[in-house]
Amino acid sequence: MGGAAFPSHVKLSIPEGKQVDHLLINGVECEPYLTSDHRLMIEKPQEIIVGIKILMKALGVEKAIIGIEANKPDAIEGFEKLLGTESHITVEPLEVQYPQGGEKQLIQALLNREVPSGGLPADAGAIVHNVGTTYAVYQAVQKNKPLIERVVTVTGKSVKQPSNFLVRIGTPVIDLLIAAGGVPEDTGKIVSGGPMMGKALADLDVPVAKGTSGILLIPKEESMRSEVYNCLHCGKCIEACPMGLEPYRLLLLSKKGNLEKAKEEHILDCIECGSCAFVC
């Protein structure tokens, strides 16, 4: 149910030779505007905890950490009250920092372990599941309920009634926009997801999918692409990259079609967070 919509059963099938000692629950939701996971954590903490215990049993691990950024104190407090003195599941408030919701970044923040280049979280001894996934696991195991719905944020600066909706998977996006008060006149772009990693929609009849965390309406003046200037080699994109890459160099290699060299420079480690473009 996270942004990448990676299949849960694959994550739960640990490859031979790998040892996992921690289950990490991703409640970070670091993309601006999106609040669907936050709303879910406020309303369904007990069910999420049951889901965590089911996942721990499936993985055979004894430690679980719920990572939540410090700008969600109500969600943190709710879990802490329910967990009480339980030592095998803990809540870890995190500094507000984009893109901390990425698997590799969350593992670094919670366990101070680094996933090797080209590797998976299991290589660092951890498995990461989104809170939405965890709630869906609870519903599947405890209620025998298949995944037929999810919480979707519909928001934007000019949206009349920004809301979180519990909607059936397959619901057309246009229906959500109507429920939130319609499409504002100044809308320049409608994005599935957040402003940093979301994808612009060309058609409003597209359906809500498992990974649809939000629909964001961006005003015209904020949706225009800035003029592109020559790179000054200032190095800001290198400082901003959470994966330790050299974005300016990867861009140059890609423009020249030198994809083999770009691969050698670890372009496949890019998580497409947009930090380089934003800081540039």
SERO-4910 file (N, C-alpha, C, O; in steps of 0.05 Angstrom, whole numbers):
BEGIN
 pado doro    nc1    nc2    nc3   cac1   cac2   cac3    cc1    cc2    cc3    oc1    oc2    oc3
  Met    A     16    -24      0      0      0      0     17     25      0      7     48      0
  Gly    A     43     22      0     61     45     -1     64     55    -29     52     45    -48
  Gly    A     81     76    -32     84     89    -58     92     71    -81     83     74   -103
  Ala    A    110     52    -75    120     34    -96    101     10   -102    104     -4   -121
  Ala    A     81      6    -84     62    -16    -86     75    -43    -90     66    -59   -106
  Phe    A     97    -47    -75    112    -72    -77     96    -94    -63     86    -90    -41
  Pro    A     93   -118    -76     76   -139    -65     85   -149    -37    109   -155    -33
  Ser    A     67   -149    -18     73   -156     10     83   -185     13    101   -190     29
  His    A     71   -203     -3     79   -231      1    108   -236     -8    121   -254      2
  Val    A    118   -219    -26    146   -221    -34    164   -212    -12    184   -224     -6
  Lys    A    156   -189      1    172   -179     23    173   -199     46    193   -201     60
  Leu    A    151   -214     50    150   -232     72    163   -259     67    166   -276     85
  Ser    A    172   -263     42    186   -288     34    216   -282     34    227   -273     14
  Ile    A    229   -286     57    257   -279     60    274   -298     43    272   -322     46
  Pro    A    292   -287     26    309   -305     10    328   -322     27    335   -314     49
  Glu    A    335   -345     17    353   -362     31    379   -349     36    390   -335     19
  Gly    A    390   -352     60    415   -340     67    413   -313     79    433   -302     89
  Lys    A    389   -301     79    385   -274     91    373   -277    119    356   -294    123
  Gln    A    382   -260    137    371   -260    164    359   -233    170    372   -212    167
  Val    A    334   -234    179    320   -209    186    314   -209    216    304   -228    227
  Asp    A    321   -186    229    316   -185    258    297   -162    266    289   -160    290
  His    A    290   -145    247    272   -123    253    250   -120    232    255   -122    208
  Leu    A    226   -114    242    204   -106    225    201    -76    229    197    -67    252
  Leu    A    202    -60    208    199    -31    210    172    -23    198    166    -31    175
  Ile    A    156     -8    213    130      1    203    133     31    195    140     48    211
  Asn    A    127     36    169    131     63    158    106     80    162     86     77    147
  Gly    A    108     98    182     86    117    186     96    145    182     85    164    193
  Val    A    118    148    166    131    174    163    114    193    146    110    216    155
  Glu    A    105    184    123     89    201    105    101    229    102     90    249    111
  Cys    A    124    229     89    140    254     88    132    272     65    141    295     64
  Glu    A    117    262     45    109    279     23     91    302     32     72    297     47
  Pro    A     96    326     24     78    348     31     50    343     22     46    329      2
  Tyr    A     30    354     36      2    353     29    -12    326     37    -35    326     45
  Leu    A      2    303     35    -11    278     39    -15    272     69      3    276     85
  Thr    A    -39    263     76    -45    257    104    -61    231    108    -73    226    129
  Ser    A    -62    214     87    -79    190     89    -68    170    109    -84    159    125
  Asp    A    -42    166    111    -30    148    131    -34    160    159    -39    145    178
  His    A    -31    186    161    -34    200    187    -62    195    197    -66    188    221
  Arg    A    -82    199    180   -110    195    188   -115    166    197   -129    161    216
  Leu    A   -103    147    182   -107    119    188    -95    112    215   -106     97    231
  Met    A    -71    124    221    -58    119    247    -74    130    270    -74    119    292
  Ile    A    -88    152    266   -104    164    287   -129    148    293   -137    144    316
  Glu    A   -141    138    271   -167    124    274   -165     94    279   -183     82    291
  Lys    A   -143     81    270   -141     52    272   -115     42    285   -103     23    275
  Pro    A   -106     54    306    -80     45    318    -81     17    329    -62      2    326
  Gln    A   -104      9    342   -106    -17    353   -104    -39    332    -91    -59    335
  Glu    A   -118    -34    310   -118    -53    287    -90    -55    275    -81    -77    267
  Ile    A    -77    -32    273    -49    -32    261    -30    -48    279    -13    -62    269
  Ile    A    -33    -46    305    -16    -61    324    -21    -91    320     -2   -107    321
  Val    A    -46    -99    317    -52   -127    312    -39   -136    285    -27   -158    284
  Gly    A    -40   -119    265    -27   -124    240      3   -128    242     15   -145    230
  Ile    A     15   -111    260     44   -113    265     51   -140    277     70   -153    269
  Lys    A     35   -149    296     40   -175    309     37   -198    289     52   -218    290
  Ile    A     18   -196    270     15   -216    249     40   -217    231     50   -238    225
  Leu    A     49   -193    223     73   -191    206     98   -202    220    115   -215    208
  Met    A    100   -196    246    123   -206    262    123   -236    263    144   -249    260
  Lys    A     99   -248    266     97   -277    266    105   -289    239    119   -309    238
  Ala    A     95   -276    218    101   -285    191    131   -285    185    142   -302    171
  Leu    A    145   -264    195    173   -261    190    191   -276    210    214   -281    205
  Gly    A    179   -282    233    195   -296    254    214   -277    268    236   -285    276
  Val    A    206   -251    271    223   -231    285    210   -224    312    186   -227    316
  Glu    A    227   -214    330    218   -207    357    218   -177    362    209   -169    384
  Lys    A    227   -161    343    228   -132    347    214   -118    324    219   -124    300
  Ala    A    198    -99    331    185    -82    311    186    -53    320    183    -47    344
  Ile    A    192    -35    301    193     -6    307    174      9    288    174      5    264
  Ile    A    157     26    300    139     43    284    153     70    282    156     84    302
  Gly    A    161     77    258    174    103    253    153    124    245    140    121    224
  Ile    A    151    146    260    132    167    254    146    194    257    160    198    277
  Glu    A    143    212    238    156    238    240    143    255    262    119    252    268
  Ala    A    159    272    274    150    287    298    128    306    293    116    317    313
  Asn    A    120    311    268     98    330    262     71    316    264     50    327    257
  Lys    A     71    291    274     46    276    278     44    267    308     42    243    313
  Pro    A     45    286    327     46    278    355     21    263    365     23    246    383
  Asp    A     -2    268    352    -26    253    360    -24    223    353    -34    206    368
  Ala    A    -12    217    330     -9    189    323     12    176    341      8    153    349
  Ile    A     33    190    347     54    179    365     42    173    392     47    151    403
  Glu    A     27    192    403     15    189    430     -4    166    430     -5    150    449
  Gly    A    -20    163    408    -40    141    407    -27    114    408    -37     96    423
  Phe    A     -6    110    394      8     84    394     22     79    421     21     57    432
  Glu    A     34    100    432     48     97    458     29     89    480     36     73    497
  Lys    A      5    100    480    -15     93    501    -24     64    498    -26     50    518
  Leu    A    -28     55    473    -37     27    469    -15      7    475    -21    -15    485
  Leu    A      9     14    468     32     -5    471     40     -7    501     49    -28    510
  Gly    A     37     15    515     44     14    544     72      4    549     92     16    540
  Thr    A     74    -19    563    101    -29    571    111    -51    552    131    -64    557
  Glu    A     96    -55    530    105    -76    510    133    -68    500    136    -46    488
  Ser    A    152    -85    503    179    -78    496    187    -87    467    206    -77    456
  His    A    171   -106    456    179   -117    430    169   -100    407    177   -103    384
  Ile    A    150    -81    413    141    -62    393    145    -34    404    134    -27    426
  Thr    A    160    -17    391    166     10    401    159     31    380    157     25    356
  Val    A    154     55    389    148     78    371    172     96    372    182    103    393
  Glu    A    181    104    349    205    122    347    197    148    333    194    148    308
  Pro    A    195    170    348    190    196    335    215    204    319    238    202    329
  Leu    A    212    213    295    234    220    277    234    250    270    212    262    269
  Glu    A    257    261    265    259    288    255    244    290    228    245    272    212
  Val    A    231    313    224    217    317    199    237    322    177    250    343    176
  Gln    A    239    304    159    259    306    138    251    290    113    248    265    114
  Tyr    A    248    303     90    242    290     65    269    280     53    288    294     55
  Pro    A    270    256     41    249    235     36    252    212     56    258    189     47
  Gln    A    248    217     81    253    196    102    233    173    100    238    152    112
  Gly    A    212    176     84    193    155     80    202    133     62    190    112     60
  Gly    A    225    137     48    237    116     31    247     94     49    258     98     70
  Glu    A    245     69     39    254     46     55    283     48     65    288     45     89
  Lys    A    301     55     47    329     56     54    335     78     74    351     75     92
  Gln    A    321    101     70    325    123     88    314    117    116    325    124    136
  Leu    A    291    102    117    279     95    143    296     75    158    299     77    182
  Ile    A    308     56    144    326     37    156    350     51    168    359     45    190
  Gln    A    361     71    153    384     87    163    376    102    188    391    104    207
  Ala    A    352    114    188    343    131    210    337    115    235    343    123    257
  Leu    A    325     91    232    316     76    255    337     56    265    339     52    290
  Leu    A    353     45    247    372     24    255    401     32    251    419     17    259
  Asn    A    405     54    238    433     63    230    447     42    214    471     36    218
  Arg    A    432     29    196    444      9    178    440     19    149    421     33    143
  Glu    A    459     12    132    457     20    104    452     -3     86    465    -24     87
  Val    A    431      0     69    426    -21     49    446    -19     27    450      3     15
  Pro    A    461    -40     20    482    -38     -1    471    -31    -28    447    -37    -34
  Ser    A    487    -19    -45    479    -11    -72    469    -36    -87    482    -56    -88
  Gly    A    445    -33    -98    433    -55   -113    420    -76    -95    409    -96   -104
  Gly    A    421    -72    -68    411    -91    -49    382    -85    -41    370    -66    -50
  Leu    A    372   -102    -23    345    -99    -13    346    -95     17    366   -101     30
  Pro    A    324    -85     30    324    -82     59    332   -107     74    345   -105     96
  Ala    A    326   -131     64    333   -156     78    364   -158     81    373   -171     99
  Asp    A    379   -145     62    408   -145     64    418   -130     88    440   -133     97
  Ala    A    401   -112     99    407    -97    123    393   -108    148    392    -96    169
  Gly    A    381   -132    144    368   -145    167    341   -134    175    332   -137    198
  Ala    A    327   -121    156    301   -108    162    282   -112    140    289   -114    116
  Ile    A    256   -112    147    234   -111    127    217    -87    134    210    -83    158
  Val    A    210    -71    114    194    -47    118    166    -50    107    163    -58     83
  His    A    145    -45    123    118    -45    113    104    -19    120    108     -8    142
  Asn    A     89     -8    102     74     16    105     51     11    125     41    -11    128
  Val    A     41     32    139     19     29    158     -6     20    144    -22      5    155
  Gly    A    -10     29    120    -34     21    104    -33     -9     98    -53    -22    100
  Thr    A     -9    -19     92     -6    -48     87    -12    -63    112    -25    -84    112
  Thr    A     -1    -53    135     -5    -67    160    -34    -69    168    -43    -89    178
  Tyr    A    -49    -47    163    -78    -48    168    -92    -67    150   -110    -82    158
  Ala    A    -84    -68    124    -96    -87    105    -90   -116    113   -107   -133    109
  Val    A    -66   -121    124    -59   -148    134    -78   -156    157    -87   -178    158
  Tyr    A    -82   -137    175   -101   -142    197   -129   -150    186   -141   -169    195
  Gln    A   -139   -134    167   -165   -140    156   -166   -167    141   -186   -181    143
  Ala    A   -144   -173    127   -144   -199    113   -144   -223    131   -159   -242    127
  Val    A   -127   -221    153   -124   -244    171   -147   -246    191   -158   -267    196
  Gln    A   -153   -223    204   -173   -223    225   -202   -222    215   -220   -233    228
  Lys    A   -206   -209    193   -234   -204    183   -240   -219    157   -262   -219    147
  Asn    A   -219   -233    147   -223   -248    121   -232   -229     99   -248   -237     82
  Lys    A   -222   -204    100   -231   -184     81   -209   -178     60   -187   -171     67
  Pro    A   -215   -182     34   -195   -176     14   -191   -146     11   -206   -130     22
  Leu    A   -170   -138     -3   -163   -110     -6   -181    -97    -27   -177   -100    -51
  Ile    A   -202    -84    -18   -221    -72    -37   -223    -41    -33   -237    -28    -49
  Glu    A   -210    -30    -13   -212     -1     -9   -186      9      4   -170     -6     15
  Arg    A   -183     36      3   -160     48     16   -167     78     22   -187     88     11
  Val    A   -151     91     39   -155    119     45   -139    135     25   -116    130     20
  Val    A   -152    156     14   -140    173     -6   -143    202      2   -165    211      8
  Thr    A   -121    217      3   -122    246      8   -129    261    -18   -116    256    -38
  Val    A   -149    279    -17   -154    297    -39   -151    325    -29   -165    334    -11
  Thr    A   -131    339    -40   -124    365    -29   -111    384    -49   -106    376    -72
  Gly    A   -105    408    -40    -93    428    -57   -100    455    -45   -119    458    -30
  Lys    A    -84    476    -52    -88    502    -40   -116    514    -45   -126    529    -29
  Ser    A   -127    507    -69   -153    519    -76   -177    500    -73   -199    507    -80
  Val    A   -172    476    -64   -193    456    -61   -213    465    -40   -205    472    -18
  Lys    A   -239    464    -46   -260    474    -27   -261    457     -1   -262    468     21
  Gln    A   -261    431     -5   -264    413     19   -242    392     19   -247    368     13
  Pro    A   -217    399     24   -196    379     25   -202    358     46   -209    364     69
  Ser    A   -200    333     38   -210    311     55   -194    285     51   -179    282     31
  Asn    A   -196    267     70   -187    240     67   -212    223     63   -230    223     80
  Phe    A   -213    208     41   -236    191     35   -228    161     36   -207    154     27
  Leu    A   -245    145     48   -242    116     47   -258    107     22   -283    108     22
  Val    A   -243     99      1   -256     94    -24   -250     66    -35   -229     54    -29
  Arg    A   -268     55    -51   -264     29    -64   -242     32    -85   -241     52   -100
  Ile    A   -225     12    -87   -205     12   -108   -220      9   -135   -238     -8   -138
  Gly    A   -213     26   -154   -228     26   -179   -245     51   -182   -256     56   -204
  Thr    A   -249     66   -161   -265     91   -162   -251    111   -180   -227    116   -177
  Pro    A   -266    122   -200   -254    143   -217   -245    167   -201   -258    176   -183
  Val    A   -222    178   -209   -211    202   -195   -231    225   -196   -233    240   -177
  Ile    A   -245    228   -218   -264    250   -220   -285    250   -198   -294    271   -189
  Asp    A   -293    226   -190   -313    223   -168   -302    235   -142   -317    247   -126
  Leu    A   -276    230   -137   -264    241   -113   -262    271   -114   -267    285    -94
  Leu    A   -256    282   -137   -254    311   -140   -281    324   -136   -283    346   -123
  Ile    A   -302    312   -146   -329    322   -142   -336    322   -112   -348    341   -102
  Ala    A   -329    300    -98   -335    298    -70   -320    319    -53   -329    326    -31
  Ala    A   -297    328    -64   -281    348    -50   -288    377    -58   -275    396    -51
  Gly    A   -310    380    -73   -319    406    -81   -314    414   -109   -319    437   -117
  Gly    A   -304    395   -125   -300    401   -154   -271    411   -159   -255    415   -141
  Val    A   -266    415   -185   -239    424   -194   -238    454   -194   -253    466   -209
  Pro    A   -221    467   -178   -219    496   -177   -211    507   -205   -197    494   -220
  Glu    A   -220    532   -211   -215    544   -237   -185    549   -242   -176    548   -264
  Asp    A   -170    553   -220   -141    560   -224   -124    535   -226    -99    538   -225
  Thr    A   -135    511   -227   -120    486   -228   -103    484   -254   -113    487   -276
  Gly    A    -77    479   -250    -59    476   -273    -51    448   -277    -44    440   -300
  Lys    A    -51    432   -256    -42    404   -258    -55    388   -236    -58    397   -213
  Ile    A    -63    363   -243    -74    345   -223    -55    321   -221    -50    307   -241
  Val    A    -46    316   -197    -24    297   -193    -34    273   -176    -48    277   -156
  Ser    A    -27    249   -184    -33    226   -168     -8    221   -150     13    215   -160
  Gly    A    -12    225   -124     11    224   -106     17    251    -95      0    269    -95
  Gly    A     41    255    -85     49    281    -74     64    298    -94     68    290   -117
  Pro    A     71    323    -86     83    342   -105    112    334   -113    121    343   -134
  Met    A    125    318    -97    153    311   -103    156    286   -121    171    286   -140
  Met    A    140    266   -115    143    240   -129    118    232   -144    118    211   -157
  Gly    A     97    248   -143     72    241   -157     75    244   -187     94    255   -197
  Lys    A     55    233   -201     54    234   -230     29    249   -239      7    244   -229
  Ala    A     33    268   -258     10    284   -268     -9    266   -283     -1    248   -298
  Leu    A    -35    271   -280    -55    255   -293    -64    269   -319    -68    293   -319
  Ala    A    -67    254   -340    -77    265   -366   -107    260   -369   -119    273   -386
  Asp    A   -118    243   -352   -146    235   -355   -158    231   -327   -146    217   -310
  Leu    A   -180    243   -321   -192    241   -294   -210    217   -291   -222    213   -269
  Asp    A   -213    201   -311   -228    176   -309   -211    153   -300   -221    130   -298
  Val    A   -185    158   -295   -168    136   -285   -177    128   -258   -187    144   -242
  Pro    A   -174    102   -251   -184     92   -225   -164     95   -202   -140     97   -207
  Val    A   -174     95   -178   -158     93   -154   -146     65   -154   -160     45   -157
  Ala    A   -120     63   -149   -106     37   -147    -96     32   -119   -100     49   -101
  Lys    A    -83      9   -115    -73      3    -88    -54     24    -77    -54     31    -53
  Gly    A    -38     35    -95    -17     54    -87    -25     83    -88     -9    101    -85
  Thr    A    -51     89    -93    -60    117    -96    -64    129    -68    -84    125    -55
  Ser    A    -43    143    -59    -44    154    -32    -58    181    -31    -68    189    -11
  Gly    A    -58    195    -54    -70    221    -55    -74    232    -83    -61    223   -102
  Ile    A    -92    252    -85    -96    267   -109    -91    296   -102   -105    307    -86
  Leu    A    -72    309   -115    -64    336   -109    -70    354   -132    -62    349   -155
  Leu    A    -84    376   -127    -91    396   -147    -72    420   -144    -73    434   -123
  Ile    A    -56    425   -164    -35    446   -162    -45    470   -179    -52    467   -202
  Pro    A    -44    495   -167    -52    519   -183    -33    523   -207    -10    514   -207
  Lys    A    -44    538   -227    -29    542   -252     -1    555   -247     19    546   -258
  Glu    A     -1    575   -229     25    590   -226     47    572   -213     70    578   -215
  Glu    A     38    551   -199     58    533   -186     64    508   -203     82    493   -196
  Ser    A     48    504   -224     51    480   -240     68    483   -265     73    464   -279
  Met    A     77    508   -270     93    513   -294    122    504   -290    133    508   -268
  Arg    A    134    493   -310    163    485   -308    180    511   -310    175    528   -327
  Ser    A    201    513   -293    219    535   -294    237    533   -319    241    511   -329
  Glu    A    248    555   -327    267    555   -350    292    540   -341    301    543   -318
  Val    A    303    524   -359    327    508   -353    352    523   -361    354    532   -384
  Tyr    A    370    527   -342    395    541   -347    418    520   -348    415    497   -339
  Asn    A    441    529   -357    464    512   -358    473    506   -329    471    523   -311
  Cys    A    482    481   -325    491    473   -298    516    489   -290    535    491   -306
  Leu    A    516    499   -265    539    515   -255    559    497   -239    579    507   -230
  His    A    552    472   -237    569    453   -220    572    464   -192    594    463   -180
  Cys    A    550    474   -181    550    485   -154    551    463   -133    560    468   -110
  Gly    A    542    439   -140    543    416   -122    519    414   -103    519    396    -86
  Lys    A    499    432   -105    476    430    -87    461    404    -91    450    393    -71
  Cys    A    459    394   -116    444    370   -120    458    346   -107    444    327    -98
  Ile    A    484    347   -105    499    325    -92    494    325    -62    490    304    -50
  Glu    A    493    349    -51    488    352    -22    459    343    -16    454    332      6
  Ala    A    441    348    -34    412    341    -29    406    312    -33    387    302    -22
  Cys    A    422    298    -50    415    270    -57    417    252    -33    438    249    -22
  Pro    A    394    239    -25    395    220     -2    410    194     -8    416    179     11
  Met    A    415    189    -33    428    164    -41    458    168    -46    472    149    -54
  Gly    A    468    192    -43    496    198    -46    505    197    -75    528    190    -81
  Leu    A    488    203    -94    494    203   -122    503    230   -132    503    250   -116
  Glu    A    511    232   -157    518    258   -170    498    264   -192    503    258   -215
  Pro    A    475    276   -184    454    279   -204    462    295   -229    453    288   -251
  Tyr    A    478    316   -226    486    331   -250    501    314   -270    497    317   -294
  Arg    A    517    296   -260    532    278   -278    514    257   -291    517    250   -314
  Leu    A    496    246   -275    477    227   -286    459    239   -307    452    226   -327
  Leu    A    452    265   -304    436    279   -324    452    282   -350    441    277   -371
  Leu    A    477    290   -347    494    294   -371    497    267   -386    495    267   -411
  Leu    A    503    246   -371    507    220   -384    481    210   -398    482    199   -420
  Ser    A    458    215   -385    433    207   -397    426    223   -422    417    212   -442
  Lys    A    432    249   -421    427    266   -445    444    257   -468    435    258   -491
  Lys    A    468    248   -463    486    239   -484    480    210   -493    493    200   -512
  Gly    A    462    197   -478    455    169   -486    475    149   -476    474    126   -485
  Asn    A    493    157   -458    513    139   -448    502    124   -424    510    129   -401
  Leu    A    483    106   -429    469     93   -407    486     72   -392    481     68   -368
  Glu    A    505     60   -406    522     41   -393    539     55   -371    543     45   -349
  Lys    A    550     78   -379    566     93   -359    548    103   -336    557    103   -313
  Ala    A    524    111   -343    505    120   -322    499     98   -303    497    102   -278
  Lys    A    497     73   -313    493     50   -296    517     45   -278    513     38   -254
  Glu    A    541     49   -289    565     46   -272    566     67   -250    577     62   -228
  Glu    A    554     90   -255    553    112   -235    529    108   -216    521    127   -202
  His    A    516     84   -216    495     77   -198    469     92   -202    455     98   -183
  Ile    A    462     97   -227    436    111   -233    412     94   -223    391    105   -217
  Leu    A    416     67   -222    394     50   -214    388     52   -184    368     42   -174
  Asp    A    406     65   -169    402     70   -140    384     95   -136    375     99   -113
  Cys    A    379    110   -157    361    134   -155    333    126   -147    322    107   -158
  Ile    A    322    140   -127    295    134   -117    275    154   -128    251    153   -120
  Glu    A    283    171   -147    266    190   -160    251    208   -140    227    214   -143
  Cys    A    265    217   -119    252    233    -98    249    262   -107    233    277    -95
  Gly    A    264    271   -127    262    299   -137    277    319   -120    274    343   -126
  Ser    A    292    311   -101    307    330    -84    327    347   -100    330    371    -96
  Cys    A    340    334   -120    360    348   -136    346    370   -153    356    392   -154
  Ala    A    323    363   -165    309    382   -182    299    406   -165    300    429   -173
  Phe    A    289    399   -141    278    420   -123    300    439   -114    296    464   -115
  Val    A    323    429   -106    344    447    -96    357    463   -119    367    485   -115
  Cys    A    357    451   -143    368    465   -166    350    489   -173    356    503   -193
***
